[in-house]
């Protein structure tokens, strides 16, 4: 195999591997979120690509070991691409947990203003009584929540847990009078 053919086949292997690993990352997220149809489709596509690329690599790697490098490079880049795509596509849900003082109560009001529901609880911590906030939200809403958390970082403790399934994602009720609401049956 000449150098140009090696590079061409290597790039093909690398691109295919990048695609299947990226799809695999999205499939794992879909599995965690309980999206059966999406998980099935992504898994099928991932394995078809993987079988093609592994058979191409294994039939030619003995005569050209450099193809293994392209395979590994495609896998590594695919991991990074999977993370980038996952961050850009707001699939799934998040659970926000916040512990702090009175600022947590104010944060709950701010979260309501951006259309999220929260649950506030009283707790007992090392430094006395604390407020605990829970908010289960679609991942796509994180961009509205992060600016609210940033100025409070030094005074609160918070965690964001990715994934999870719930029976519903609660949103605050609108303050629109009942007569002004549009019927879901009307177009």
Long-range contacts (C-beta under 8 A, 24 or more apart in sequence): 1-60, 1-63, 1-64, 6-64, 6-66, 6-67, 9-56, 9-60, 9-64, 9-67, 9-70, 10-66, 10-67, 10-69, 10-70, 11-70, 12-56, 13-53, 13-56, 13-57, 13-67, 13-70, 13-71, 13-74, 14-70, 14-71, 14-73, 14-74, 14-77, 15-74, 16-49, 16-52, 16-53, 16-56, 16-74, 17-53, 17-70, 17-71, 17-73, 17-74, 17-75, 17-77, 17-78, 18-74, 18-77, 18-78, 18-81, 19-49, 19-78, 20-46, 20-49, 20-50, 20-53, 20-78, 21-74, 21-75, 21-77, 21-78, 21-79, 21-81, 21-82, 22-78, 22-81, 22-82, 22-85, 23-49, 24-78, 24-82, 25-78, 25-79, 25-81, 25-82, 25-83, 25-85, 25-86, 26-82, 26-85, 26-86, 26-89, 26-91, 29-86, 29-91, 29-92, 29-163, 30-91, 32-92, 32-162, 32-163, 32-164, 33-91, 33-92, 33-93, 33-163, 33-164, 33-165, 34-165, 35-91, 90-138, 90-139, 90-140, 90-141, 90-142, 91-139, 92-138, 92-139, 92-162, 92-163, 92-164, 93-136, 93-137, 93-138, 93-139, 93-163, 93-164, 93-165, 93-166, 93-169, 94-136, 94-137, 94-138, 94-139, 94-141, 94-142, 94-160, 94-161, 94-162, 94-164, 95-134, 95-135, 95-136, 95-137, 95-160, 95-161, 95-164, 96-133, 96-134, 96-135, 96-136, 96-137, 96-145, 96-158, 96-159, 96-160, 97-132, 97-133, 97-134, 97-158, 97-159, 97-161, 98-132, 98-133, 98-135, 98-149, 98-156, 98-157, 98-158, 99-123, 99-125, 99-130, 99-131, 99-132, 99-133, 99-156, 99-157, 99-158, 100-130, 100-131, 100-152, 100-155, 100-156, 100-157, 101-130, 101-131, 101-155, 102-131, 103-152, 103-155, 103-156, 104-130, 104-131, 104-132, 104-133, 104-156, 105-131, 107-133, 107-148, 107-149, 107-152, 107-156, 108-133, 110-148, 111-135, 111-145, 111-148, 112-172, 114-141, 114-144, 114-145, 114-148, 115-141, 115-144, 115-171, 115-172, 116-141, 116-145, 116-171, 116-172, 117-170, 117-171, 117-172, 136-164, 136-166, 136-169, 136-170, 137-169, 138-169
